[in-house]
């Protein structure tokens, strides 16, 4: 047997051993289907490998497994209406300025924050830690501005793994103790060139955006601290809110910095699993959809603006402009549209569907263009399958995702708010007829896939690593255990300043004494001469 075969056998043994049959609790309460897909994909990997997973959600998950027990706490009709109104207002708002968009997002997401807090008060969730028959070895938190939910791991006395559909940015720096120098680490929606550098204008923009980002993080931390003390403030055994991060073993990010960038310093607790939701082998498409695509002799286009942006939220005039362009193409179009009884219009080349197996559709060889909203999941799936894109970003990280996609040469972007029929048609035709976009994204696909472990293997290995090593506290940055004063060397600088002041004061006194002594002697000699 070759040494390479032995290595593969040992690697396989590591990946499937060590922490079999652990009981894992997932708190995935963000009411966003796209977030839940990524989080449940991580949970499914663990369930497939023999772990018992219990997941608390507010939505019915699309991704599941027989070893996953789901506790669904759906929103009320009033809560769902409030969420829909928030999504509708975001679509009608210009969110191109990252700083102000961040601060606006805090108030816009209040109903989601309140729902996350209500979930932790539900009797079924409280029973998870108060019922002595329940035993858990690890808590996974589906992260979206909900740090306070980490308190449940303190109740269970187990470590935390953060599962997020997001990439790295300032909100995670305090959680991980990650360094983030504004000279070369871009804030949200700020981009670098192909060498990872920023010119003066970009660095200035990065500095300003980073200030807004820090303000946003401060306000979010304030909200989380209030929720934490509201839930657990009467329990003297619970640590302070500021100590919660010390229980985070690692964060599973939906990113792959080596291929996507930016290159930045990371602590060992940063684990990147970008593309975790993408299947190794696509599932078969529904028969009607499969036949529709197979018969697309000129190729097909997928149009989906994500799980949160419903067609009814869009400006009707904008929808009609899009329909007029797409209905005249020779390519076939699959259009995600929730109300299939009230569509933008009828056309032989357009199929509407209120739900789409997006990853499976993008894997189909007949798809030649993906029109999207620049959500993280959709961008990743399109890059993985080598499909060029036309992005219509709306809010959050979407404008930044779209700008980066364009700068990487994978497609084009335009404003959904200001969409005009001619520019939309011109962009679609450019992407369909110019092969450079497809060539670029296909080349990137090879780079994105080239890893020592797949995203699924990475999730399994590192989660089991945390279980094997009882939380793996050795992965954590020392910064998490330093006070603000220690972390910024304020005490050190204070001692140095005081020492310098003392030295200067002593030198001043010494010089004064020396001066007086010298000038005093001179006066004495002058007086003697005058007497003579």
Secondary structure, 3 states (H helix, E strand, C coil): CCHHHHHHHHHHHHHHCCCCCCEEEEEECCCCHHHHHHHHHHHHHHHHCCCEEEEEECCCCCCCCCCEEEEECCCCHHHHHHHHHHHHHHHCCCCCCHHHHHHHHHHHCHHHHHHHHHHHHCHHHHHHHHCCCCCCCEEEEECCCCHHHHHHHHHHCCEEEEECCCCCCHHHHHHHCCCCCCCCCCCCCCCCCCCCCCCHHHHHHHHHHHHHHHHHHHHHHHHHHHHHHHHHCCCCCCCCHHHHHHHEEEEEECCCHHHHCCCCCCCCCEEECCCCCCCCCCCCCCHHHHHHHHCCCCCEEEECCCCCCCHHHCCHHHHHHHHHHHCCCCCEEEEECCCCCCCCCCCCCEEEECCCCHHHHHCCCCEEEEEECCCHHHHHHHHHHCCCEEECCCCCCHHHHHHHHHHCCCEEECCCCCCCHHHHHHHHHHHHHCCHHHHHHHHHHHHHHCCCCCHHHHHHHHHHHHHHCCCCHHHCCHHHHCCHHHHCCHHHHHHHHHHHHHHHHHHHHHHHHHHHHHHHHHHHHHHHHHHC
